[in-house]
Amino acid sequence: MAPDIDEMDRRLLAELQRDGTLSVDQLSERVALSRNACWRRVKRLEEGGVITGRVALVDADKLGLGLSVFILIRTSNHDPDWLQKFRAAVTGFPEITGVYRMSGDLDYVLRARVADVKAYDRLYQRLIAKVPLSDVSASFVMEEIKETTIVPVELR
């Protein structure tokens, strides 16, 4: 069961989302809370599944993965076996960084990071070899205007 989240928890979460490398001392100073109380709250948020991990964010361009792609999928098959194959396929490709089942005209939207259009085509070929799809199209990101992992914890 997720813990109750109060205003102090929201402040802690906001600071940790901005900088996950903060020590407990630094974090407690930023939110004006004692070190021990801060540590206890962070532990409670971790144990309650509110904080699910701490990661380093990397610059994809500097790793040669400068092309963001949104892959738009329609399928005529929605049975459990197909879904199991689809889930296994899309979760098995490290280039695919997000998979979303949609309402409306599209069935799924995938987000991927690749080096270039040729790398996307290789991903596409591998994907359709693993699972039958009715319609697949892709939109290539021309400019990233906003990209964040921050959940707006301070809003209500």
Secondary structure, DSSP 8 states (H G I E B T S, - for coil): ------HHHHHHHHHHHH-TT--HHHHHHHHT--HHHHHHHHHHHHHTTSS--------TGGGT--EEEEEEEE-S--SHHHHHHHHHHHHT-TTEEEEEE-SSS-SEEEEEEESSHHHHHHHHHHHHHHS--SEEEEEE-S--S-------TT--
